[in-house]
């Protein structure tokens, strides 16, 4: 417990978390502070490219082995399974109808790439290594959860739309294309490619992450102000409990795979996070009747801040205890 509190304390005073807190406070205080949409888009493109590229370089340096394939498979299974766990929990602690519960559940099987990036930054600052191919696992965990959510809806009266447009929305989502594409570039060019652009990819990374999280704080604060009445107390409980439940599934899978301490942390983070980019875009197409203020407030306004401030330190402490690292 003391280690968790110490890690959380260190995390609370990190520039990354404080940048998010600044944006959140400004939004809740109704400040006119804003990040231009084009600038926010540029920041997200940079982060996705940098994390994907560095992941590909790590795989090129490490090589492909059976563990990589098994970890990818584990990620896909987790992404498909966790929506069912989330759906069951939602039906227990809230009065949410089947349609909205399924839409929310889909977000909690998919992943938050920004939470993943923040976790890699924490690991790097503490000198904890991790498997570079975890970024490929992150990309693989985007889509299966959406399919699980649509299956949950199809069991009821309203059927989700599953057509070519939705498949295009899922498979050609910009964040997935950029993440996978930059991963492949890093894999092909290897350490030599990283050395060529290290001044762009490595040095500015944390500073850009701070600015991006400032914008995320603004978005989360405004979402909380608008959607807090839609989620209720039960929804708030779900948004705080589900990440911990998901992380335990990730922990079990990571230990079975024999991942390093850093790898265990990252798989826990992926299983604990909730999408607020790819899945909302897909839900607008597949389940237009679902209420966006519910699933966006829960994923971005409740679970994301929890993971950023308390969740990541908790997962690091648990992973260290479980692996002895």
N, C-alpha and C positions, 0 to 999 in steps of 0.2 A: 504493500500500500504506500509506503514512504517513497519507493522508487517512482510509482505512478504519479504521486503528488509532486515530486521533484521534477519529473519530466514535463508534467503539465505546467508547472511554474515557469520552467525554462521556455516552454512553448508559448506561454502567454506573453512573454516579453520579447519574443522574436519579432523582427521587422515584418515578417509575413503575416502573422496573426494580428499584429497591431494595425497593419494596413487595412485588413478586413474590418477590424473593429472601428477604425476611423470612418470607413464608408458606411458601415451599419449605423453608427451613431449619427452621422450627418443625415442619412435618410430618415431615421426615426425623428430627428429634430426638424425635419422638413427644410433642410438647407437646399439651396439651389446648386450645390456642388454636383457636377456631372462629368462623366467621361464621354466624349463624342463617340457615337456608334462606330464610326470608321476606325477610330483609334482603338476601341475595345476589340474590334474584329482583328486588327493588325496584331495586337498583343496576344490574342488567342492563337492566331496562325503561327506566331513566333514560338510560343510555348509548345504547341503540338509538334512543330517541325523539330525543335531542339530535343525534346524528350524521345521522339521517334528515332531521330538520327543517332543519338547516343546509345539507344537500345540496340539498334542495328550494328553499331560498331562493337558493342560488347559481345554480341552473338558471333560476329566475324572473328573476334579475338578468342572467344571461348570454344567455338565450334558447335555443330549440331549433334545432339545425342538423344537417347531415348527419353531422358528426363524432360527435355523440351517438349516433345510430342505428348507425353503423359500430362504435363502441366497445362498445355493448351486444351487437352481433352477435359481435364478437371475443371478448367475455367468455363468451358462450354456447359458442362453438366451443372456447375454451380449456378450459372446464369439462368439455366432452364428450370432449376429446382427452387431457387429462392423466392420467385414470385408466388409459388404455392404456399410457402411458409408465411410470407408477408400477407397473403390473402386470408389465410386462416387466422392470423393474429389480428388483422383488421376487423374481421367479422366477430371476434371475441371482445375487443376493447372499444369498438365504435358501432354506430348504427348506420354505417355507410352502406348504400345499396350495392348490388353486385357489379353494376357497370363501373361506378367510380372506384370501388375497391379493387377491381381487376386492373383499372388504369393505373392506380397508385402502385399496386403490386408489381407491375411491369417495370416501374422506375427502380424498384429495390432489388431487382435481379440484374439490371444493367449497372453501369459503373459511372462514376464521376471522374473524368480524367484530371480535373484540377485537384481533387483530393489526392489522386495518385501522384501527381507532380509534387504537391506539398509534402507528401510522405517521402518521396525520393530525396527531396531537399533536406528533410529532417535526418534521414539516414546518412546522407553525405556529410552533414555538419557534425555527426557523431562518429564518423569513420566506420560505419557499418556497411559492408559490401552486400550486393544483391545480384541475382541473376539478371543479365541485361535483357533476356527475352521476355521478362515480365510485361514489357510494353506490348508485345505481340499478344500476350494473354489478355491484356486490357482491351485490345481491339476485338479479340474473339468473343469477349463477354458482352458486347453491345447488343447484338441482335437476338439471341435465343430468348431473352426475357420478354421481348415484344411478342414473340410467337406464343409463349406461355400465357401472357395476359389475354391474347385473343382467344385462346382455347378456353380460358376461364369464362370469358364473356359468352362464348358459343354454347356453353352449358346452360345458359339462362335463356331468356326470351329474346334478347337483342343480340344479334350476331355482328361481330366486328368485320370490317371490310378487309378482305385479303385478296388483293389483285396486283397487277403488274406495277401500278403506281406506288403501292405500299412497298413492294419489294425494292423498287428503285429508291424510295425514300430511305429504306433501311441500309441497303448495300452501297449506295452512292452518297450517303450522308457525308458532308464535307469533312467533319472531324475524323471519321473513319478513313476516308480516302487519304487525307493528309498524314495521319498517324501511320498507316500502313505504308504509304508511299515513301515517307521520310525514313522509316525503318528499313525498307529495302535499299534505299540510297546509302544509308550508313552501313548496311551489311555488305553491299557490293564494294564500297570504297574503303571500308575498314579503318584502322587506326591512322593510316596515312591521310585519308580524307578528313578525319576529325582534326588532325594537326593543321591542315590547310585553313580550316575555318574556325579554329578553336577560339579566336578572339571574338567571334560573333556568337558562337554556340554556347561557350562555357562561361566567359567572364560576365556578360550582362544578364545571365539567366535569372538570378535571384532578384535583381532590381526590377526586371520586367514582370516577374511573378508578383512582386509587391504591388505594382501598379494595377495588374490584372485583378488582384484580390481586393484592392480598393474599389474597383468597379463592381466586383461580386458583392461586396458589402453594401454598396448602394442599391443594387438590384434586390438583394435579399431583404434589406430593410423596407423597401417600398412594397415588396411582395407580402411581407409580414403585416404591414399596416393595412393592406387591402384584403388579405385572405384569412386573417386570424379568426374571424367569426365563422368561417366555413369548416374549419378542422375540429374545433371543440377540444375539450380536455382529453378525450380518448385518442384523438388524432395526434395530439402533442405527445402523449405517452407512447404511442406507436412510433413516432418519429425519433424518439430517444432510445427506445428499447430494441427496435428492429436492427439498427446498425450493430449493436453488441451481439445479437443473435446471429446475424450474418457473419460477423467476424469469427465466431466460434466454428461455423461450418468451414470457413476458409482456413482456420487453424488446423482443423482435423485433416483436411485435404493436403495442406502443406507438409504436415508431419508425416503423412503416409508417403508423400513424394520424396521426402528427405531433403527439402530445400534448406538453404542457408538461413541464418537468422533474418537477414534482410529480405530474402525471398518470402519467408513466412510472414513477415510484417506486410509486405506488399500484397500478398494474396488475401490476407485478412482485410486490408484496406479496400481492395477491390470488391470483396464480398460484403463489406460493411457500407459501401458508399451507395448513393442513389443518383441516377442520371437526371440532369436538368437541361440537356442539350439534345441528344439524339432521340431519346424516347418521347419527350414532349412533341418533337416534330413529327414523329411517327403516329403518335396518338391523335394529333390534329387531323390526320388523314384517316386512320383506322377507326377511331372512336370519337367522332366529332361531338357526340352528345355528352361525353364526360366533361366534368367541370375543371378547367385548367387551374383555377385558383386553389383547388384542393391539392392536386398532385404537385404543382410548382411550389406552393407554400411549404408542404411537407419536405420535399426533396431539397429545395434551395434555402428555405427559411428556417428549418428545424434541423434536419439531419446534417446538412453541410457544415453549419457552424459548430454543431456538436463534434463532428469528426475532426474538424480543423483545430479546435481548442482542446478537447479532452480525449476524443477517440484515438487519434494517432499516438499520443503518449501512452494510452492504455494498451494499445495493440503492441507497441514496442516493448513494454514491460512484460506483457504476457508471452510474447515471442522469445524474449531473452530467458525467461524462466523455463519455458518449454524446451528450448534448445540448449540451454546452458551457455549461450553466447553473450 
